[in-house]
Amino acid sequence: MGLLSRIFGSGKNARKGPPVQEVEVRFSYGSQNYQHLFALEDVLRHTIADAGVGTYEGHDASADGSDGYYYAYGPDAEAIYKVMEPVLASSTFMRGAKVTLWYGPRKWRTATRVIHLPE
């Protein structure tokens, strides 16, 4: 194994299959009671898994409850968003959320689509 292979790893372990795409949902939450955030997360996890379009990865939320993020990954960001959209639309704290679809790994030139949910 060469020096560069030891530093950066070999191509043998490179990801195979379709490129991973991402759906990121950024929203205003406004509470330190995370009950509704976790409940919606459970619905998203099951909806995405049941549709077989990807994997719900998790959330980030600020300590003060002001805002948060949901993340989902799979081979087709459009398909993931299509099953997430009705779930997001049913939640009051998703009003005005920003949804970013990443059509490949997050890099400088990766194509994206940004959707602003109605207020």
C-alpha positions in Angstrom: 0.0 0.0 0.0 1.4 3.4 -1.0 1.7 6.4 1.2 -1.3 8.2 -0.4 -3.4 5.1 -0.1 -2.6 4.9 3.6 -3.5 8.6 4.1 -6.6 8.8 2.0 -7.7 5.2 1.8 -7.9 3.0 -1.2 -10.6 2.9 -3.8 -11.6 -0.6 -2.7 -13.9 0.8 -0.1 -15.5 3.4 -2.3 -19.3 3.5 -2.2 -20.9 1.4 -4.9 -24.4 1.9 -6.3 -26.3 5.1 -7.1 -25.1 8.4 -5.7 -26.5 9.4 -2.4 -28.8 12.4 -2.5 -30.1 14.4 0.5 -33.2 16.3 1.6 -32.6 18.9 4.3 -35.5 20.6 6.0 -34.7 23.8 7.9 -37.5 25.1 10.1 -38.3 27.5 12.9 -39.5 25.7 16.0 -39.8 28.2 18.8 -40.1 25.9 21.8 -37.9 23.9 24.2 -40.6 21.3 24.4 -39.3 18.9 21.7 -42.3 16.6 21.9 -43.8 17.7 18.5 -40.4 17.7 16.9 -39.8 14.1 17.9 -43.4 13.1 16.9 -43.0 14.5 13.4 -39.6 12.8 13.2 -41.1 9.4 13.9 -43.8 10.0 11.2 -41.1 11.0 8.7 -38.9 8.0 9.5 -41.8 5.6 9.0 -43.1 7.3 5.9 -39.8 7.3 4.1 -39.0 3.7 5.1 -42.5 2.4 4.1 -42.2 4.1 0.7 -38.7 2.5 0.2 -37.3 5.8 -1.1 -34.4 6.3 1.3 -33.5 6.6 5.0 -34.4 9.2 7.6 -31.1 10.2 9.2 -32.0 12.4 12.1 -32.4 16.0 13.3 -30.5 18.9 14.7 -32.2 21.4 17.0 -30.8 24.5 18.7 -30.6 24.3 22.4 -33.0 27.2 22.8 -35.5 25.6 20.5 -35.5 28.4 18.0 -34.8 26.3 14.9 -34.0 22.9 13.7 -33.2 20.6 10.8 -34.4 17.2 9.5 -32.2 15.1 7.2 -33.0 12.2 4.8 -30.8 10.4 2.3 -31.4 8.1 -0.6 -30.8 7.6 -4.3 -33.4 10.2 -5.4 -34.0 13.4 -3.5 -37.2 14.2 -5.5 -38.7 10.8 -4.5 -37.8 11.4 -0.9 -39.4 14.9 -0.9 -42.5 13.6 -2.6 -43.3 11.3 0.3 -42.1 13.9 2.9 -44.1 16.8 1.5 -47.6 15.8 2.8 -46.2 15.1 6.2 -44.4 18.4 6.4 -47.5 20.3 5.1 -49.6 18.8 8.0 -47.4 20.3 10.7 -47.9 23.9 11.9 -44.2 24.4 12.8 -43.2 23.5 9.2 -44.9 26.7 7.9 -42.2 28.8 6.2 -39.7 25.9 6.3 -36.9 25.8 3.7 -36.3 22.4 2.0 -33.1 21.9 0.1 -32.7 18.9 -2.2 -29.1 17.9 -2.9 -28.6 15.9 -6.1 -25.4 14.4 -5.0 -22.8 14.7 -2.2 -22.5 18.2 -0.7 -19.8 19.9 -2.6 -19.4 23.4 -4.1 -21.0 22.5 -7.5 -23.5 20.0 -6.5 -26.9 20.8 -8.0 -29.6 21.7 -5.5 -33.3 22.7 -5.5 -34.6 25.0 -2.8 -38.3 24.8 -1.9 -39.9 27.3 0.6 -43.0 25.9 2.2 -46.0 28.2 2.5 -46.3 30.4 5.6 
